[in-house]
Amino acid sequence: MNREWPLSGRRPRVAVVNPAHWHFPMYRPGIEATGAEFVGFYEDQRELVSPLESSLAAPCYGSIDDLCESARPDFVFAFGEHARLPTLAGQLIDHHMPFSLEKPGGVDRVSVTTLRQRAESSELFVSVPFHYRLSDMAATLDALAPGDHAGIRSMRFDVQARTPLQHSASSPWLVDPERAGGGAAMNLGHHPIDFVLSRMGHELESVEARMSSDCLGLAVEDDACIRLDFSRGRHCDVRVGYNQPVDNAAYMGFAFELEHESFLARLSGDRLWVEDDRGARAFHLPAQWTFKRHFADYARTTLARYLCQAPPVASLADLERTMWVLEAAYLSAQRGQRHDVTSFPMLHVSSLT
């Protein structure tokens, strides 16, 4: 069973695996907001250890075994090269160490399935940062149609990041297809796909995708258009890419639209424009979808959930399902045809929380 944190007022002891990853600085405010104490870290890139030791005011350990045995953390946030994540996560599971695993958890679905099976057999708390589940947008949509996911007819996402070359100093592997598992689809696609599956996943029938590397000319795709078709003619279109201008102040470019049988919702700036199904009533609602803030929200929520032994924000089973879909998307793009997914194990997709 999970080890329980002492509830006698002791600060939770937190360790980090590969804090040089570009996401960690966005997690850090949420971790610190809990009053957690950084007790150590492990970093694959040894040349970056010295500044990290100074920043975290915590020692670097030479291996994950040393980190778990000597630092004695209560919880670990794990990041890293996609191809290395199954090994790093496997070592944490060996130590029965509760942790958060950065998506995609590996470069293929089989690796994630293996991790999921091992964690479940140990009854270990493992969380995946699908922070769209915690967004104001999710809360707003749920308020518009509480529990009525069956009424969704279509969704559309367009998520654009800056060039992955901006992370070349700390994460040069991001543009290597063998080490990253893919490009924009693998790096950016998990979040919107999880959001969709959490509402409509058990009725997914096929996946169709087109991918291109024409914009940046890298070895990985910089643009991906993925269509998910569900029963009864429902569908979702997800476009992800590395097309956000470098000089744009926004962290990411983001567009969203949802058609429900009772209303149409479309993101416009920091407001959600809503029109009822007959066009008789239209209004705006606040929709602050600030990506950087939701990383911190996720970190804080994850520690709180582990503390009270509540389920994680999202699980390895949820990550396994998004990997199923992305695997189908890559196959579809390679073959130039729609990929049937009716045999995928989608029947027990966990609902949004």
N, C-alpha and C positions, 0 to 999 in steps of 0.2 A: 504494500500500500504506500501512498505518498507519505513522505516525511512531513510533519506539520511544523510550521514556524512556531516558536515559543510565543505566547501571547502576554509575556510579562513586561512588555515595554521595550525589549531589546530592538535596536534598529536592524532591519533586514540586511543581510550581507549579500551583496550582488557582485558577480564577476562578469566579465565580457570576453567573448572570443572574437578576435579580429576587430578591434575598435577603430582601425584605420578605414573601415568601410564607410562610404559617404553617408549612409543612413544613420549611423550611430549618433552624430551630433544632434540630429533631430529627435532621437529617442531620449537623449540624456536629460533634458529638462523634466520630462515626465518621470524618469527614474528618481531624480533628485527631489522632486516634489513629494515623494513618499517618505522622505527622510532616510532613504537607503544609504548604506555605506559601501563604497567601492573597495573591495578587499583584494582585487588582483585581476590580471587579464592575461590572455595568451594572444600572440600576434604572429601570423605566418611570415610577415615581412619584417625581418629582424632589423633592417635599417631604420625602421620607423619607431622602434621601441622607446628610445630615449625621450623624444618629445611627448609620447603618450604617457610614459611614467610620470613626467612632470605635470601634464594636464590632469591626469586622474588621481595623482597623489597616491598611487597604489603600485605594487610591484608587478613586474612581468615574470611569468613562469615559463620554463622551457618546454613544457608540454601540457596538454589538457589533463593528463593524469596528475601531474604535480599541482596544477591549479586546483583540481577538485580535492586532492588529499591534503594539501598544505594550507590553502587559503580558506577551505571549508565554507564555501558560499552556500547561501540558502537557495539562490536562484541564479541562472545564467542567461544572458542575452547573447545569442550566437549569430555571427555574420560570416561572410567569406566568399571565396570563389565558388561559383555554383558547383563545379565538378568536385570540390573538396567537401561540400556540405554533408554528404552522407557519411563520410568518415568522421568528421568532427561531431556530428550528431550521434553517431554510433558510440563514440567514446563517452559522451555524456550519458547515454542510456546505460552503458556498462557500469557507470558509477551511480546509477539510479538518481541522477541529478535533474530536478525540474528545470525546464528551460523554454525559451522562445527561439524558434528557428526561422531565420529569414527565408522568405520565398526566393527561388522555387524549390529549395531543399535538395536539389540535385539536377542533373541534366536529362533525366528520363523518368517516366512514371514508375518503372520497376524499382528504382532506388527509393522513391518515396513510399511505395507500397511496403517495401521491406522495413523501413523505419517505422511506419504506422503499425505494422504487425508486432514489431519488437516492443514499441512503447505501450501498446494496448496490453500485451501479455504481462508487462510489468506494472500495469495500472499507473503509469507515469503521466504526470501533468506536462503536456507539451503544447505550446501555443504557437499559432501562425499569425503574422501581422496583416490580416485582411482588414485594414482599418476603415475601408469604406463602410463597414458594418456599424461603425461608431460615428459616422458623419452626420452633420445637420441635415444633409440631403436625405439620408435614410430615414431619419426621424420625421422629417416633413412628409415624405411619401407615405410612411406608415400612418401618419395622422390623417392624411387624405383618404386612405382606404384601409382602415385597420384590419389586418388579417386577410384581406381580400386579394391574395396574389392570383387567384384564378381569373380575376377580371382583367389582368394585364394582357394587352394585345401585342404590343411591341415595345422595345427599348432600343435606344441608340446611344453609343458612347464614342467620343473622339478624344483620345488622350495623347498629347504631344509633349515630349521632353526635349531637352537640348542634346546636342551631340554627345555620345558616350565618351568621346575623346577628352571631355572635360575631366574625366576621372582617370586619365592615363597614368598619373603619378602613383595613385594608391591602388588602382584596379585595372591594370593594362589588359587583364584577361577578359574584360567585358566585350571586347571586339574579336575574340577568338572563339569560333563556333564550337570547338571541342571542349573548351574550358567553361564557356558560358551556356552552352546548350542551345544557343540561338541568339537572336538580336532583340528587336523591339517587342516582338510577340512574347518571348520568354521573360523579358525584363519588366514589361509594362502590362501584359495581358491578364495576369492572374487576378488583379483586383477587380476589374469590371466583370470578368467571367465568373468569379465567385459571387459577386453581387447578383448576377442574373440567375445562376444555379440555385442560390439560396431561396429564390422565389419560384423558379419555373423548372428546376433541374430534373425532376423525376419524369418529365414528359419530353425530354430532349430526344430528337430523332436523327438529326444529321448536322454535320459541320462542313462548311465550305470556306476556303480561304485563298487569298491572293497575296503574295509577298514580293517585295522588291528591295534591292540595294542600290538603286539608281541615284538616289539623292546624294549620299555620302561616299558611295563606291567602296564600302567596307566589305569584309568577308561575311558579315552578318546582315540580316535584313534591317533596313531603316524605316520601312513602312509595311504594315500588315493590315489587311481588311479581312475580318472573320465574321461569317454569318452563322448564327445558331438557329436552326429551325426546330420548332416544337410542335406538338400535336395541335390540332384544330386551327392550323394556319398561323399560329403565333410565331414571332421571330425576334431576334436581337441582332443588331449590327454593331460590331466592335472594331473601331479603327485605332491603332496605336502606332506611334512613329517617333522618330528623332527629328522632328521638323520645327520645334520651338526655336525662334531666333535666340542666339546667344545673348544679345543685348536686351532681351525682354526681361522686365523686372519680375514677372510672375514666375513662380517655381515651375509650373507646368501650364500648358494650354489645355483647357477642358471644355467639352461640350456634351450636353446630355439632353435626352428627350424621352418621355414615356407616354405611350397611349394606353389608357385604361378604358374599359367600357363605359365608365362614368365621367371621365375627364381626360384632358390632354395637359401634360406638364412639360415645360421647356425652360432650361436654364438660360438666364439672360443677365450677365454680369454676376452680381451677388444676390440676385433675386430669382425666384422661381415663378414664372408666369403660368397661371393655371386657368384653363377654360373648361367649363362643363361640357358634357357630351353634345348638347344642343346649341352651344354657342351663346346661350342666354346670359351667362354669368362668367365674368373673367376677373381675376384679381392676382395680386402679387404677394408672395410670401418670402421672408428672409431665407437665404440659402447660402450660408457662409461655408463653402467647401474649400477650406484652406489646408492644402496637403501637409504642409510642415507641422501645423498644429495637431493634426490627427495622428502623426507619428508619436508625439508626446502623450496624447490621450491614450493611445494603445498601450504604451509602456506603463503608464500609471494604472490603467484598468487591469492589465495583465497581472501586475504585482498584487493588486487588491483582490483579484479573483483567486489567485493562488493562496493568498493569506487566509481567505475564508473558505477555501476548498470548494469554490464554485467552478463550473466548467470554463475552459478558456474561451476567448473571443472567437477563435476558429481553431480547428484541430488539424492534425495530419490527415485525417480522412477527408476534410474539406480541400486540403492542398492536393491530395491524390486525385480528387475529382477534377480540379482545374488542370492538372497535368494530363489526365485522360483527354480532355477537350483540346488542349494545346498540341498534344501528340497527334490527334486527328487533324488539327489545322495544318500542321507541317506536312502530314501525308497528303492532304488535299492540295496544298500548294505545289508539292512536288509532282503529283500526278495530274494536276489540272482538272480534277473532278470532285464532286461532292463525296463526303465520306460518311457512311452510315454508322450511327453510334447506338442503335437500339439495344445492342448487347452490353453496353457499358453499365456498371453497377451504380446507377444514379438514384435508386429508389429511396435511399435514406439520407438525402442531403439535409444537413442541419439547417434550421431556419435562422434568420437573422435575429440578433439579440439586441 
